[in-house]
Amino acid sequence: TCSVCDDDSPVIRCHECRGVSHLCALCDKEVHRWHPLHDREYWNGEYFTFIPPLLSPDHISGNLIDIDRLISPIAMGTCRHCGSDQDVKKRTFDTKRIIVTMKGRYELDDVILFCEACNCEVLNDGFWPGSVERHSQYLFDEDLFLFFDLLHKFSPGLSTRSFLNALEQFSALKCRTPRINVTAFTRAFQEWRYCRYEMAKIKKEPRFDCPACSDCQHSVHIDGNKKLYRFSKIQRGHQESYYSGDFIAKNSLVDSHLEKLGYASEVVSYN
């Protein structure tokens, strides 16, 4: 019988629901309303098979039907930007919200809270948006970014595409849509990493504790040099780095250092 109501026959199995792993159709809808990213298995009469979050068995016929499921139940709140609680409204989109975690890609209904007073989205789901400039279809789990960042340091040869291929294959094995947009992931990851860099400066954390830069160097590649792009040849011209010379020293500092060391006064600068 069902692990929750102890009445109906279970048709759903979920190994992530500790203690209530076998659920009937009604209890599945209620329990996983609060846990939409659990990977569930459906008993089709012969064996268990994985089903995506937006499918659930009908409690009368037992057939799989489409259901509405959000990242988390929407509750009206206060805008953290302007402090208004009267102008926060629900906004529903026709597209699906794509959430990418350590377990791959999930698709849920796209319903957000939007503050009409300051024209901004109220983020209350705990995920990193695919874009900080506009409403994004993608949301990323920050633990996924942290894992990829650490993996990159200890496996420098791993490409972003290969990492996402593994996540896509994991999604497919769980009967979910596998495709993950590499451009959206790369942009969001770079924004997240720069935010971590700024936070590290505020906290006065060491910024060069890196396997590739430390005394016990992890690895090195012959092509690991900075490429000298011809910024004068492109329309936007030279653009200052977000990291403010932490990795590549400014020409003026290099020139003054060479002068102190007694090198020739004529120093060639590369722009």
C-alpha positions as CSV (number, residue, x, y, z in Angstrom):
1,T,0.0,0.0,0.0
2,C,0.9,3.7,-0.3
3,S,3.6,4.8,2.2
4,V,1.7,8.0,3.0
5,C,-2.1,7.3,3.1
6,D,-1.7,3.5,3.6
7,D,-4.8,3.1,1.5
8,D,-4.4,3.0,-2.3
9,S,-2.0,0.8,-4.2
10,P,1.3,2.5,-5.0
11,V,2.1,3.3,-8.6
12,I,5.1,5.7,-8.0
13,R,8.5,4.9,-6.6
14,C,10.9,7.6,-5.4
15,H,14.2,6.8,-3.8
16,E,14.7,10.4,-2.9
17,C,11.7,10.5,-0.6
18,R,13.1,8.9,2.5
19,G,10.6,6.8,4.4
20,V,7.8,7.4,1.8
21,S,9.3,5.9,-1.3
22,H,6.1,4.1,-2.6
23,L,3.2,6.5,-3.4
24,C,-0.3,6.3,-4.9
25,A,-1.3,8.8,-7.6
26,L,-2.9,11.3,-5.2
27,C,-0.1,11.3,-2.7
28,D,2.5,11.6,-5.5
29,K,0.9,14.9,-6.6
30,E,0.9,16.3,-3.1
31,V,4.3,15.1,-2.0
32,H,6.2,16.1,-5.2
33,R,4.4,19.4,-5.4
34,W,7.0,20.4,-2.8
35,H,9.8,18.3,-4.4
36,P,9.5,18.7,-8.2
37,L,13.1,17.8,-8.9
38,H,12.9,14.2,-7.5
39,D,13.4,11.5,-10.1
40,R,10.3,9.3,-9.9
41,E,9.6,5.8,-11.4
42,Y,6.1,4.8,-12.6
43,W,4.8,1.2,-12.5
44,N,3.4,0.5,-15.9
45,G,2.0,-3.0,-15.0
46,E,5.2,-4.8,-15.8
47,Y,8.1,-2.8,-14.5
48,F,9.1,0.6,-13.2
49,T,10.2,3.3,-15.7
50,F,11.3,6.9,-15.1
51,I,8.9,9.7,-15.9
52,P,9.6,13.5,-16.2
53,P,8.3,16.0,-13.5
54,L,5.3,17.2,-15.6
55,L,3.8,13.7,-15.8
56,S,1.8,11.9,-13.1
57,P,-0.6,9.0,-13.1
58,D,-4.3,9.7,-13.0
59,H,-5.8,8.4,-9.7
60,I,-8.9,7.0,-11.6
61,S,-7.6,5.5,-14.8
62,G,-3.9,5.1,-13.8
63,N,-2.7,6.5,-17.1
64,L,-0.1,9.2,-17.2
65,I,-1.4,12.7,-17.6
66,D,0.1,16.2,-17.9
67,I,0.2,18.2,-14.6
68,D,1.2,21.7,-13.5
69,R,4.4,21.8,-11.5
70,L,6.5,24.8,-10.3
71,I,10.0,25.0,-9.0
72,S,8.5,25.8,-5.6
73,P,4.9,26.8,-4.6
74,I,4.5,30.5,-5.3
75,A,3.9,32.7,-2.3
76,M,3.6,36.5,-2.5
77,G,6.5,38.3,-0.9
78,T,8.3,41.7,-0.7
79,C,10.5,43.0,-3.5
80,R,14.1,43.1,-2.1
81,H,15.0,45.9,-4.5
82,C,12.3,48.5,-3.7
83,G,10.7,47.1,-0.6
84,S,7.2,47.1,-2.1
85,D,4.8,44.3,-1.2
86,Q,1.7,45.7,-3.0
87,D,3.2,45.6,-6.6
88,V,4.5,42.0,-6.6
89,K,2.3,40.0,-9.0
90,K,2.4,36.6,-10.6
91,R,3.4,36.4,-14.2
92,T,2.9,33.2,-16.3
93,F,4.8,32.4,-19.5
94,D,3.8,29.9,-22.2
95,T,7.3,28.4,-22.3
96,K,8.8,26.0,-19.8
97,R,11.4,26.9,-17.2
98,I,14.6,24.9,-17.6
99,I,16.4,24.0,-14.4
100,V,19.9,22.4,-14.6
101,T,21.3,20.7,-11.6
102,M,24.0,18.0,-10.8
103,K,21.4,15.5,-12.1
104,G,20.9,17.2,-15.4
105,R,18.0,19.1,-17.0
106,Y,14.5,19.5,-15.7
107,E,11.5,21.3,-17.3
108,L,8.8,22.9,-15.1
109,D,6.1,25.5,-15.6
110,D,7.4,29.0,-15.9
111,V,5.6,31.2,-13.3
112,I,7.5,34.0,-11.6
113,L,6.9,36.9,-9.2
114,F,7.4,40.2,-10.8
115,C,7.6,43.7,-9.1
116,E,5.7,46.2,-11.2
117,A,7.0,49.1,-9.2
118,C,10.7,48.7,-10.1
119,N,10.2,46.4,-13.2
120,C,12.3,43.4,-11.9
121,E,11.8,39.8,-11.2
122,V,11.6,38.7,-7.6
123,L,13.9,35.7,-7.3
124,N,12.9,33.4,-4.5
125,D,13.8,29.9,-5.8
126,G,17.5,29.8,-4.8
127,F,18.9,29.2,-8.4
128,W,21.3,31.3,-10.5
129,P,19.5,32.9,-13.5
130,G,20.7,32.2,-17.0
131,S,20.9,36.0,-17.5
132,V,21.1,38.8,-14.9
133,E,19.8,41.3,-17.4
134,R,16.4,39.9,-18.3
135,H,14.0,37.0,-17.6
136,S,15.8,33.9,-18.5
137,Q,14.3,30.5,-19.4
138,Y,17.3,28.8,-17.7
139,L,18.1,28.5,-14.0
140,F,21.2,26.8,-12.7
141,D,22.0,25.2,-9.4
142,E,24.9,26.9,-7.8
143,D,26.3,23.6,-6.6
144,L,26.6,22.6,-10.2
145,F,28.7,25.7,-10.9
146,L,30.9,25.0,-7.8
147,F,31.4,21.4,-8.9
148,F,32.4,22.4,-12.5
149,D,34.7,25.1,-11.2
150,L,36.6,22.6,-9.0
151,L,36.5,20.0,-11.7
152,H,38.1,22.5,-14.1
153,K,41.0,23.1,-11.7
154,F,41.8,19.5,-11.2
155,S,41.0,18.4,-14.8
156,P,42.1,21.4,-17.0
157,G,41.6,19.5,-20.2
158,L,37.9,19.0,-19.6
159,S,35.8,21.1,-22.0
160,T,32.4,22.7,-21.2
161,R,30.8,20.7,-24.0
162,S,32.0,17.4,-22.6
163,F,30.8,18.2,-19.2
164,L,27.3,19.1,-20.5
165,N,27.3,16.0,-22.6
166,A,27.6,13.9,-19.5
167,L,24.7,15.9,-17.9
168,E,22.6,15.5,-21.0
169,Q,23.2,11.7,-21.0
170,F,22.2,11.5,-17.3
171,S,19.0,13.4,-18.1
172,A,18.2,11.0,-21.0
173,L,18.6,8.0,-18.8
174,K,16.0,9.5,-16.4
175,C,13.6,10.0,-19.4
176,R,13.9,13.8,-19.4
177,T,14.7,16.2,-22.3
178,P,18.5,16.1,-22.5
179,R,19.6,19.2,-24.4
180,I,21.4,21.9,-22.4
181,N,22.3,25.2,-24.1
182,V,26.1,25.6,-23.9
183,T,26.0,29.3,-24.5
184,A,23.5,29.9,-21.6
185,F,25.5,27.7,-19.3
186,T,28.9,29.4,-20.2
187,R,27.5,32.9,-19.8
188,A,25.8,32.2,-16.4
189,F,28.9,30.3,-15.1
190,Q,31.2,33.3,-16.0
191,E,28.8,35.7,-14.3
192,W,28.6,33.4,-11.2
193,R,32.4,33.1,-11.1
194,Y,32.9,36.9,-11.3
195,C,30.4,37.4,-8.5
196,R,32.4,34.9,-6.4
197,Y,35.6,36.9,-7.2
198,E,34.0,40.1,-5.9
199,M,32.7,38.3,-2.8
200,A,36.2,37.0,-2.2
201,K,37.6,40.5,-2.3
202,I,35.0,41.7,0.3
203,K,35.8,38.8,2.6
204,K,39.6,39.3,2.0
205,E,40.0,35.6,1.0
206,P,43.2,34.5,-0.8
207,R,42.6,34.9,-4.5
208,F,45.5,32.8,-5.9
209,D,44.9,29.4,-4.2
210,C,44.7,27.7,-7.5
211,P,46.2,24.3,-8.5
212,A,47.7,25.7,-11.7
213,C,49.3,28.8,-10.0
214,S,50.4,27.4,-6.6
215,D,53.9,26.2,-5.6
216,C,52.8,22.6,-6.1
217,Q,51.6,23.2,-9.6
218,H,49.0,20.7,-10.8
219,S,49.7,21.0,-14.6
220,V,50.9,23.3,-17.3
221,H,50.3,23.5,-21.1
222,I,52.5,24.9,-23.7
223,D,49.7,27.0,-25.1
224,G,48.8,28.5,-21.8
225,N,50.0,32.0,-22.8
226,K,47.8,35.1,-23.0
227,K,46.9,35.6,-26.7
228,L,47.7,39.2,-27.8
229,Y,44.6,40.1,-29.7
230,R,44.7,43.1,-32.1
231,F,42.2,45.2,-30.3
232,S,43.0,48.2,-32.5
233,K,41.7,46.3,-35.5
234,I,38.2,45.7,-34.1
235,Q,35.3,48.2,-33.9
236,R,34.9,48.2,-30.1
237,G,38.6,48.7,-29.4
238,H,40.4,47.6,-26.3
239,Q,38.2,46.6,-23.3
240,E,39.3,46.6,-19.7
241,S,39.3,43.3,-17.9
242,Y,36.7,42.7,-15.1
243,Y,39.5,41.3,-13.0
244,S,41.4,44.6,-12.8
245,G,44.9,43.3,-13.5
246,D,44.9,40.5,-11.0
247,F,46.1,37.9,-13.6
248,I,47.8,40.1,-16.2
249,A,49.7,43.0,-14.8
250,K,49.3,46.5,-16.4
251,N,52.0,47.7,-18.8
252,S,52.8,50.7,-16.6
253,L,53.5,48.4,-13.6
254,V,55.7,46.1,-15.7
255,D,57.7,49.0,-17.1
256,S,58.4,50.5,-13.7
257,H,59.4,47.1,-12.3
258,L,61.8,46.6,-15.2
259,E,63.3,50.0,-14.6
260,K,64.0,49.1,-11.0
261,L,65.7,45.9,-12.1
262,G,68.0,48.0,-14.3
263,Y,66.8,46.8,-17.7
264,A,67.0,48.9,-20.8
265,S,65.0,52.1,-20.6
266,E,63.3,51.4,-23.9
267,V,60.7,48.8,-23.1
268,V,58.3,47.4,-25.7
269,S,54.7,47.4,-24.6
270,Y,52.2,45.0,-26.1
271,N,48.6,46.3,-26.3
